[in-house]
Amino acid sequence: MGALVDEWKYITRGKFIVQILIVPLLAAALFGYIFKNSSVNEAPLAVIDLDHSTYSRQLINKLDSSQYVHVVGVYDNYVEADMLLYNEKHSGALYLPAGLEAAYLQGKPMNMGLCLDMTLAASASSIRTGIAEVIAAENAAKGAFMPLALEQRNLYNPTNHTVMGSVIMFINVVVLALLGFHAISIVPRLRREGRLQEELRQPLRVVLRLLPYAFIACISTYLTIGVLKQIGGLRFEASLLQAFVPFFLYTFSTGLMAMLVGWTAPDAGKAGARIVLLILPSFLLSGGQVPVALLPQLLQWINKAIPLSLHFKFLRGMGYKGGELSFFIPELGQYLILTGALLLVTTLLILKEYYKKEPVQAGAS
């Protein structure tokens, strides 16, 4: 009995009761909010209208009215599906053939073509559901005749290969953790060694310390992709030279973000404990674990500030789909804006750190 009383006293003096009651509640609220959506609404669809008829425009409006589909682009001339799906502005492309209106009015069979980006399986499933509902309603209106039919092509990851999903997610989180763990301790290590003030006299030197980490992490990404391609059957079609640009921007921006997270830590050990602040948002909000389209709107905006989410977008667009770097100018601009913002915050912290110590040094002299 004495041991029970003694342990109770120890517990009440510590933080266990608060932690065991509050932390699970916060986790339940957080994960409940992240995973509250079970299906994608208004998945982006491109429509290539080669019929240019009143009926084709009516059909497009009905598709756009579906809760599952949002028609974000209508094209009057033929466009290759790849060109529309590379940068994920669209999750599917529907082709309305010439003669569609005449065939429908006469009750003659007419096939429409649908190309789906299966690297975004949740959005592709919603598009498939929405189009199927509209076609069923149109055919029902013709009674015994069922003129509209759909030919479907599942592109890029038609079998939902695990290597292109869960495995690549896990490998990239491992790389992020290793890169972040070492970059997060740069400033605390310099502070502990008494060299930080000297480094801050030339602020660029602090940022340059990230370059070796970013370069080696980029090489690691190449090597892991090579192994997965040879052993796991990973589809990777990107030019290795062109891929270096987004890969390096990813590793550098991630290292910069990690350095900022650990900036105020008194030593490397305490800085390392903060790595969860980098890993957890990247794991949950980057689109690798939960499709971005399923996230609440607020978290979709936060997703844009996570380097790993951009990295996955380039992996899918260039690696899985074979898109050229020129298709991703907006995403490269997003990388540059993110990196610029991180560099701005770094500059402000450098100035704060430098001028915080200057009066002490002046007084000592």
VENGIRA-V577840 format. One record per residue. N is the residue number from 1. SS is DSSP state (h for helix, s for strand, l for the rest). PHI is phi in whole degrees, 0 to 359 (999 if undefined). Layout:
n=(N & N)
ss=(SS & SS)
phi=(PHI & PHI)
//
This chain:
n=(1 & 2 & 3 & 4 & 5 & 6 & 7 & 8 & 9 & 10 & 11 & 12 & 13 & 14 & 15 & 16 & 17 & 18 & 19 & 20 & 21 & 22 & 23 & 24 & 25 & 26 & 27 & 28 & 29 & 30 & 31 & 32 & 33 & 34 & 35 & 36 & 37 & 38 & 39 & 40 & 41 & 42 & 43 & 44 & 45 & 46 & 47 & 48 & 49 & 50 & 51 & 52 & 53 & 54 & 55 & 56 & 57 & 58 & 59 & 60 & 61 & 62 & 63 & 64 & 65 & 66 & 67 & 68 & 69 & 70 & 71 & 72 & 73 & 74 & 75 & 76 & 77 & 78 & 79 & 80 & 81 & 82 & 83 & 84 & 85 & 86 & 87 & 88 & 89 & 90 & 91 & 92 & 93 & 94 & 95 & 96 & 97 & 98 & 99 & 100 & 101 & 102 & 103 & 104 & 105 & 106 & 107 & 108 & 109 & 110 & 111 & 112 & 113 & 114 & 115 & 116 & 117 & 118 & 119 & 120 & 121 & 122 & 123 & 124 & 125 & 126 & 127 & 128 & 129 & 130 & 131 & 132 & 133 & 134 & 135 & 136 & 137 & 138 & 139 & 140 & 141 & 142 & 143 & 144 & 145 & 146 & 147 & 148 & 149 & 150 & 151 & 152 & 153 & 154 & 155 & 156 & 157 & 158 & 159 & 160 & 161 & 162 & 163 & 164 & 165 & 166 & 167 & 168 & 169 & 170 & 171 & 172 & 173 & 174 & 175 & 176 & 177 & 178 & 179 & 180 & 181 & 182 & 183 & 184 & 185 & 186 & 187 & 188 & 189 & 190 & 191 & 192 & 193 & 194 & 195 & 196 & 197 & 198 & 199 & 200 & 201 & 202 & 203 & 204 & 205 & 206 & 207 & 208 & 209 & 210 & 211 & 212 & 213 & 214 & 215 & 216 & 217 & 218 & 219 & 220 & 221 & 222 & 223 & 224 & 225 & 226 & 227 & 228 & 229 & 230 & 231 & 232 & 233 & 234 & 235 & 236 & 237 & 238 & 239 & 240 & 241 & 242 & 243 & 244 & 245 & 246 & 247 & 248 & 249 & 250 & 251 & 252 & 253 & 254 & 255 & 256 & 257 & 258 & 259 & 260 & 261 & 262 & 263 & 264 & 265 & 266 & 267 & 268 & 269 & 270 & 271 & 272 & 273 & 274 & 275 & 276 & 277 & 278 & 279 & 280 & 281 & 282 & 283 & 284 & 285 & 286 & 287 & 288 & 289 & 290 & 291 & 292 & 293 & 294 & 295 & 296 & 297 & 298 & 299 & 300 & 301 & 302 & 303 & 304 & 305 & 306 & 307 & 308 & 309 & 310 & 311 & 312 & 313 & 314 & 315 & 316 & 317 & 318 & 319 & 320 & 321 & 322 & 323 & 324 & 325 & 326 & 327 & 328 & 329 & 330 & 331 & 332 & 333 & 334 & 335 & 336 & 337 & 338 & 339 & 340 & 341 & 342 & 343 & 344 & 345 & 346 & 347 & 348 & 349 & 350 & 351 & 352 & 353 & 354 & 355 & 356 & 357 & 358 & 359 & 360 & 361 & 362 & 363 & 364 & 365)
ss=(l & h & h & h & h & h & h & h & h & h & h & h & h & l & l & h & h & h & h & h & h & h & h & h & h & h & h & h & h & h & h & h & h & h & l & l & l & l & l & l & l & l & s & s & s & s & s & s & s & l & l & l & l & h & h & h & h & h & h & h & h & h & h & h & h & l & l & l & s & s & s & s & s & s & s & l & l & l & l & l & h & h & h & h & h & l & l & l & l & l & l & s & s & s & s & s & l & l & l & h & h & h & h & h & h & h & l & l & l & s & s & s & s & s & s & s & s & h & h & h & h & h & h & h & h & h & h & h & h & h & h & h & h & h & h & h & h & h & h & h & h & l & l & l & l & l & l & s & s & s & s & s & s & s & s & l & l & l & l & l & l & h & h & h & l & h & h & h & h & h & h & h & h & h & h & h & h & h & h & h & h & h & h & l & l & h & h & h & h & h & h & h & l & l & l & h & h & h & h & h & l & l & l & h & h & h & h & h & h & h & h & h & h & h & h & h & h & h & h & h & h & h & h & h & h & h & h & h & h & h & h & l & l & l & l & l & l & l & l & h & h & h & h & h & h & h & h & h & h & h & h & h & h & h & h & h & h & h & h & h & h & l & l & l & l & l & l & h & h & h & h & h & h & h & h & h & h & h & h & h & h & h & h & h & h & l & l & l & l & l & l & h & h & h & l & l & h & h & h & h & h & h & h & l & l & l & h & h & h & h & h & h & h & h & h & h & h & h & h & h & l & l & l & l & h & h & h & h & h & h & h & h & h & h & h & h & h & h & h & h & h & h & h & h & h & h & h & h & h & h & h & h & h & h & h & h & h & h & h & h & h & h & h & h & l)
phi=(999 & 297 & 296 & 298 & 297 & 297 & 292 & 299 & 297 & 295 & 296 & 291 & 279 & 263 & 252 & 300 & 297 & 297 & 295 & 289 & 268 & 268 & 301 & 299 & 295 & 295 & 297 & 297 & 294 & 296 & 289 & 297 & 290 & 295 & 260 & 290 & 269 & 256 & 213 & 273 & 255 & 58 & 294 & 287 & 233 & 258 & 242 & 259 & 266 & 264 & 267 & 53 & 244 & 299 & 293 & 296 & 292 & 297 & 295 & 297 & 296 & 293 & 297 & 291 & 280 & 293 & 291 & 266 & 233 & 232 & 283 & 261 & 201 & 239 & 242 & 272 & 239 & 297 & 227 & 297 & 300 & 304 & 297 & 272 & 255 & 307 & 262 & 67 & 293 & 236 & 259 & 200 & 227 & 251 & 254 & 260 & 286 & 298 & 87 & 297 & 297 & 298 & 295 & 293 & 295 & 270 & 72 & 270 & 293 & 215 & 266 & 254 & 255 & 230 & 250 & 242 & 273 & 278 & 285 & 240 & 298 & 295 & 292 & 298 & 296 & 295 & 298 & 301 & 295 & 298 & 293 & 298 & 295 & 294 & 297 & 298 & 293 & 294 & 292 & 297 & 293 & 268 & 73 & 289 & 279 & 231 & 288 & 268 & 226 & 235 & 259 & 242 & 238 & 264 & 257 & 77 & 217 & 296 & 263 & 54 & 300 & 298 & 299 & 278 & 239 & 297 & 294 & 295 & 296 & 297 & 299 & 290 & 292 & 297 & 299 & 300 & 296 & 292 & 297 & 296 & 298 & 277 & 288 & 291 & 261 & 299 & 293 & 302 & 294 & 296 & 295 & 296 & 277 & 76 & 252 & 295 & 299 & 296 & 294 & 290 & 294 & 234 & 306 & 297 & 296 & 296 & 291 & 297 & 297 & 282 & 301 & 299 & 298 & 295 & 294 & 293 & 296 & 294 & 298 & 301 & 297 & 300 & 295 & 294 & 296 & 298 & 295 & 295 & 289 & 281 & 262 & 263 & 74 & 296 & 276 & 218 & 250 & 285 & 293 & 298 & 291 & 293 & 294 & 299 & 299 & 292 & 297 & 290 & 300 & 293 & 294 & 291 & 293 & 294 & 298 & 295 & 296 & 296 & 299 & 293 & 299 & 266 & 304 & 273 & 294 & 289 & 208 & 296 & 299 & 290 & 293 & 299 & 294 & 275 & 300 & 299 & 292 & 263 & 287 & 299 & 297 & 295 & 293 & 273 & 247 & 279 & 99 & 280 & 270 & 240 & 307 & 303 & 296 & 271 & 286 & 302 & 303 & 300 & 288 & 293 & 288 & 297 & 306 & 293 & 262 & 257 & 303 & 297 & 294 & 293 & 300 & 296 & 295 & 290 & 301 & 290 & 287 & 267 & 285 & 282 & 257 & 77 & 288 & 284 & 300 & 296 & 283 & 240 & 300 & 299 & 290 & 296 & 298 & 296 & 300 & 294 & 296 & 297 & 296 & 298 & 295 & 294 & 294 & 296 & 297 & 299 & 298 & 296 & 292 & 298 & 297 & 298 & 294 & 292 & 282 & 291 & 267 & 302 & 300 & 295 & 294 & 294 & 293 & 293 & 282)
//
